[in-house]
Amino acid sequence: MEGTIWAVVPPILAITLALISKEVYFSLFAGICAGVLFYSNFSISMAISTTVDIMSQKVSGNICIIIFLVLLGMLVSLMSKSGATRAYGQWASNNIKTKRGTLLATVALGVLIFVDDYFNCLTVGTIMSPLTDKQKISRAKLAYIIDSTAAPICIISPVSSWAAAVSSSLPENSSLDGFVMFLKAIPYNYYAIFTIIMLFVLIIFDFDFSRMRNYELKYGTSITGIESDNSIKGGGNGTVYDLIVPIAALIIFCVGSMLYTGGILDGNSVIDSFANCDSAFSLVIGSFFTIIVTAILYIPRKVINFMEFANSLPEGFKAMVPAILILTFAWTLSGVCGDDYLQIGTYVSGIINNSSLSFALIPAIFFLVALGLAFSTGTSWGTFSILLPIVFAVFNANESNLMIISMSAVMAGAVCGDHISPISDTTILSSTGAQCSHIEHVNTQIPYALFVAGISFVCYLLGGFINGYVGLIVGIIATPVILIGIHKKQKAN
């Protein structure tokens, strides 16, 4: 069943069950079971051993991400226990008086943390959730903003772990510079650009539509919209200073670690260092030293005592267990569908390579294929690694404007598929950072993501047939115009 249509059944099964049952763990596990049974020709013993092998490989391969989550959970626990988060909420409520100001501040913080999407998802949620609660903004809306300023910002930021992932996805024998190609592709990454525009329009005009509107009307006036609040209530005497310093230290240490692992001490430039860094390992280093700084900041000043500091560490670990479990299952399902097992990439590649399409249609087609693949596998980076070499092969390594647009279409489709997939790691971390029910986050975000996807698809058709900048301009105009039209229709009704 490798490399056939059966390869897409496990992720589709998991996604369907998750959306129907709203139970993520069982749904992911069901998808894993289906995948390993297909691979083993329904041999139970082989299916069990395959599951263990894949899970152990995925956990070991992503161990730095797991450690980072644990350390970040500990840091969040410490800031909450110290009372610094509560103090920030009080300060912000005294200085940011409106719902619109709160939402714009959340977007601004999400844009500011452009280095890594994991770091973005968890940090923005931790900092802004007390203030959004004060303004009666539902956690689903907070999760949407976090998700829409994580991957979309990272995918158009040259200094990010995503830029490194895209740059490294070109074939090793390529004569083209992956980083230069990434820079050229930024203006054509329609989904990311239009998503950010949509965020500002929704906030400035203060409206929502579809499932998000229904959710906001139901929960937006009460904190009962918080479905899974794992935060540790603080009783310390911390101040805003005790929140700002650890967050600033985390940013500085993480960025510094990325430069270090990228070889800046060996003479590499800043851009080359970011492109060559080990982002996951860098996040571990950065978060570890931040906890040390936090201990030095809190304990001598008696913000919290040593026992409270020590007790906060396992509490932070426990708060991250649900996210780690979901990620472990999602990684395992992705592994089952990967090149070593069911080979979903081979199946998709075969469909594309055997089709005779007009070259002008290629960007739009790649956008849809990337969207579907990222939705099914829950991984943007895996989608890059599968489809970008195909784009390169389709154009015979001849750099052209249409090839650049097609590369952008792959990146845009991957981010969009990532947004609407319940098994995506960044979607999981966005709901975790906002402490929102994961399925509610997915359900409320899907209509928004598909709205932008529809505009992006039309713009990729324009980009293929006319010019990439024509597609960009049309999308920049169409996105706010259509949204304002929806808003006026709502007011009229």
N, C-alpha and C positions, 0 to 999 in steps of 0.2 A: 504493500500500500504506500510505499515511499514514493514521493514525487508525484502523487496523483491527487485527485480531488478529495480523497479521504483525509489528506493532510490538513484541510481547513475545517474538518468536522469538530475536532476537540475544542479549539478556541471558540467556535460558534456555539457549541453546546454550553461551554462555561459561561459565555456572555449571555446567552438566552436564559439559562437558569438563574443567573444573578439578577437579571432585570425582572424576571417573573417572581422569583421567591424572595428577593431582597436579602438573600443569605449568601455572602461572598465566599466564605470558607468552603462550604459544601460544594458550591458551584465550581470553584477552581479545582477542587479535588476530583469532582466528577469528570471535568475535562482532562485532567491528568490521567485518570483511570482509562478513559476512552482512548487516549493517545497511546499509552503503553500497551493496551490490549491490541490495538490495530498493528502496532509495530511488532509485537511478539506473536502475531497470528493467534491471539486469544489463548496463549499459554500462560496460566496463572503464575507459575513459578518464575518464568522469564519476565513477566510484567512487573512483579514485585521487585526483582533484582534490578530491572531497568529503572524503575522509579527511584530506588535508593541510590543508584549510580548517578542519575541525572541530578537529583536533589543535592547530593553531597558535592558534586562538581559545581553546581550553581552557587551553593552557599559558600564554598571555599573560594570560588572565583569572585564573589561579591562580598567577601568578608569585611573589606574596608568600609563598604557602605553600611553594613550592619553595625560595625563598631562605631562609625560616625553617628548613626541614629541613636545608639545607646548613650554615647557621650553627650550628644545634643539633648537627649531626654534628661540626663543628669543636670545639665546646665539649666534647662527650663525649670526643673524641679527646684534647683537652688535659688533661682531668681524669684520663683513663686513663694518659696518658704521664707525668703528674706523680707518679703513685703514690697520688693522693688516693683514688681508688676502692678500691684495694687496702687502704689504711689504714682506710677506712670499714668494709670487710668484716671486717677484723681487730677493729676496735673493736666492731662490732655482734655479732660472734660471741662476744666476751667478755661482752657485756651482755645479749644476747637469746639465751637458751640453748635455747629450744624451737622446734619447727616451728610450733606454734600461735602463739607470740609473733611469729614472723617473718611469718606470713600476716596476722595482725591489724595489724602495723606497716605492711605493704604496703597493706592496705585503708585504714588511717588516712591514709597519705600520699596515696592516690588521692582520698579524700574531701576532703583539705585543698586539693588543686590543682583547684578547681572552676571556674576562670575559662574554660578552653578545653580541649577534648578532645584536640586535637593535642599541645598542651603537656603535658597529663596523660600521654598514652600514652608519649611518648618519655622524659620526665623520670623517671617512676616506674620504668620498666624499667631505666634507667641506674643509678639509685640502689640499687634493691633486688636486682638480679640477683646481685651478689657474695654477699649474705647468703642468698638462696634456694638458691644453689649449695651453700653451706656446710651447709644443712639438708637437702640432697638432695631439693629440691622441683623437679619437672620444669619446663622452660621453658613447656610447654603450660599448666600450672596458673598460672604467673606471668602469661602472656598473657591467660588468662581473667579473672584478678583485675583486671588493667590495663583490659581492655575493659569489665568490669562496673562499674568505678568511674570511667569516663571519661564516655561519653554519658549513662548513667543519672543521674550526679550533675549534669552540666551541664544536663540537661533539667528538673531540679527546682530549679535554683539561679537565683534572680532576677538575680544578678550573674554573668553568663556570656555568651559569644558566642552561645550557643544561644537564650537569652532574647531577644536582639536579633533573631535570625533568625525566631523564631516571631512576635514582635511585628510584624515588617515584612511578614509573610505575609498579613495581612488586607488586603482591598481598600482602595485609596487613598481611596475615597469613603465608607469606613465611619465611622459616628458613634461606634463603640466604641473604647475605648483598648486597643490591642494588649497593652501591658504589664500593665494591670490584668487583662485576660482571662487572660494567662499566669499571674499570681499565683493567680487563682481556680481555674485548672485543675490546679495542683500536687497537691492531695490525691487527684485522680482519675487520676493518672498511674500506674496500677497496675503496669505492667511494670517501670518504674524502681524503684518502692518495693519490690516483691516480689523483684526481683533482688538488691537490697542485703540484704534479710532473708535470702535464700537463701545469700548469701556468708557471713554470720555463722554460720548454722546449720551449713554444711559445715565451717567452720573450727573452731567450738567442739566439735562432735561428732567431728571428725577423720575424715571419710570422703568418698568420692566414689562415683559410680555411672556406669554405661553406659561410653561410650568414654573418658571421663576416668579412670575407675578402671582400665581396662585399660592406658592409657598410663602412669599413675602406677606401676602394678605392674611395667611393663616398664622404665621409665626413671627412676622416682623415687628409686631408690637409687644412681644413677650419673649423672654429668654427661654421659654419652653421649646423654642426652635433649636436649642442645643440638644443634640441627640445623644452625644457620648462625651460628656465633659470629664476628661481624665486629669484636669489640672489640679495641682496641689495648692490648697488655699494657704496663703502666707500669713504668718503672725509676727514676723520680725519687724524691725524698725527701719527697714531699708528705704532709700530715697530714689528719685529718678536717676541720680548719679550712679546708683548701684545697678541700674539696668543698662544705662548707656555705656558704661565702661566695659562690662563683659561683651556686649554686642559689638562695640568698636574693636575690642581685642580679638574677637572671633573673626571679623572681617580682615583685620590686619594680618593675623597669624595665618589665615587660610590663603589669602592672596600671596603673602610672603612664602608660604610653603609651596604654592604652585610655581612661583618663580624659581625656588630652590630646586624642586624636583625636575623642573624643565631645563636646568643647567645654566642659570644665569651666572653662577660663580665660575663656570667654565668658559665664560666669554660669550654666551648666547645673548641675543638681543631680548628685550622684554617681550616682543611679539612672538619670537621663536620659543622663548621659555614657556609662555602660555600654551603655545601650540604643541609642545613636546612634553608637557607636565603629566604627572600621574595624579589626576584630579581627586580620585577617591582617597588615595593615600594622603594627599595634601590636606584634605578635609579632616582626616583623623588626627594628623599632627596639629592642625590649627585648633581643633576642638579640645584636644588634650591639654595644650598649653593655656587655653582659655580657662579651663577648670582650675588650673594651678593659680592663674592670676585672680580668679574669683575667690579662691580660698584665702589668698593674701589680702584681698580687698575686704572680705567679710569678717573673717575670724578675729584678727587683731582689733578691729573697730567694734567688735561685739554686735555686729548686725545680726548674726546668728552665732550660737556657740558651736564648739567642735562636734558635739553629739548630734545636733540638728544638721550640721553639714554632712556628717557621715550617714545619717538616716535618709537624707535626701537622695543620695546616690542610688540605692536600690529602688527607691520610689520612682525615680526617673527612668530606670531600666524597665520596671514593670509597666510604666505608661506607654513604652514603645513596643511592647510585646505584640499587640494586635497588628500594628503596621509591619513588623518584621515577619510575622506569620503569613500575612497576605502577600508580602513581597516574595517570600520563599516559595509559596505556591505559584505565584505568577511567573517567577523565574523558571520554575520546574516545567510549567506548561509551555513556556517559550522554548525551553530546551527540548521537550518532546517533539515540537514542531520544527526544530532546527535542522541544520545540514547533516548532522550525524544520525538523525532518526527519521522522522516522517518527511523531511525535506520540503517544507512548504515553499521555501525560496526557489527551489528547482522547478516546482510546479508553476509558480508565478512567472519565473523567467521564461519557461517554455511557452507559455501563452503569449507573452509579449514578443518573443523572438520569432514565433511562427505566424504572427499576424502581419498583414500588409496594410499599413496605415499611411495616410497622408502625413508627411512630415509636419505640417502645420497643426495637426491634431495631437502630436506627440506630447507637448507639455500638459494639455488637459487630461490626456489618458494616463500619463505618469502620476498626475495629481490624484486621480481616482484610485489607481492601483496602490499608491503609497498609503492613501487614506484607509483602504480596505485591509492592507497588510498590517499596518500599525494597529488598527482596530482589532484585528484577529489575534495578533501576537502580544499586544500591549507594550511594544518597544519601539521607540523612535530610532534609537541608534542601530538596532538590528535591521530596521527598514532601510536606513542609509546604506548599511554595509551590503545589503542584497541588491538594491536598485541603482545606486550611483554607478557601480561598475557596468551595469547594463546600459545606462545612459551613455557612458563613455564608449561602450562597444557599438551602440547604435549609430553614433556619429563618427565612428572610426578614428577616435582620438583627435579629430580636427576641431579645434576650438572655434566656435561660432556663437552668435548671439542666441540662436535657437537652442544650442546645447546648454548655455548658461541658464536660460529660462527653464529648460527641462530639469536641470539640477535643482533650481529653486522650487519647482513644482514638486519634486520628490521630498524636499525638506518641509515644504508647506503641508503637503498631504500627510507626512509622518506626524507632524505636530497636531494636525486636526484629528487624525485617527487616534492619537494618544489621548486627546481631550475627551473623546466620546467612548473610550474603552474602559470598562470597569476593572480590567486587569492591568492597566497601565500603572507603572510605579509612580510617576509624577502625579497622576490623578489620585492615587492612594495617599501619597504624602500631602497633597493639598487638603484632602478631607481630614487627614490626621492633624495637620498644622492648624486647621480651623476648628478642630474637635467637632466635626460635623459627621452625621451618618454618611458613610461612603456612597451607598446607593442613592440617597437623596441628592448628594452632590452630582453624581453622574446624571440622574434623571433631570435635574434642573439645568445642567450645563449643556446637554445634548441639543436642545432647540437653538440655543445661541451659537454653538459651534457649527451646526448645519446651516444656519443662516449665513454665516461668514463663508462657509465652504461653498455655498451656492454662488455667491458673488465672485469668489475666487475662481471657481470653475469657468464662469463666463469670461472673466478677465484673462485666464490662461488661453482660452480660445482666441480672444482678441490679440493676445501676445504672440500666439503662433501664426495667425493669419496676417496680422498687421505689424505690430511692434510691441515690445515688452513695456515700454513707457506709456503707450496708449492704454494698455490693460491697467497699469498702475494708476493713471490719472482717472480713468473711468471708475475704478474701485474706490478711490479716495472720495470721489464725488457721490457715487451711488450709495455707499454705506450710510453716511449720515442722512442723506435725502430719504431713503427708504425707512430708516428708523424714525425719523421725525414724522413721516407719513403715518407709521403705525401708532405713534404717540398721539397724533391729532385724531386719528380714528377712535382710539380709546377714550379720549376726552369727549368726543362727540356722542359716544354711546353712554 
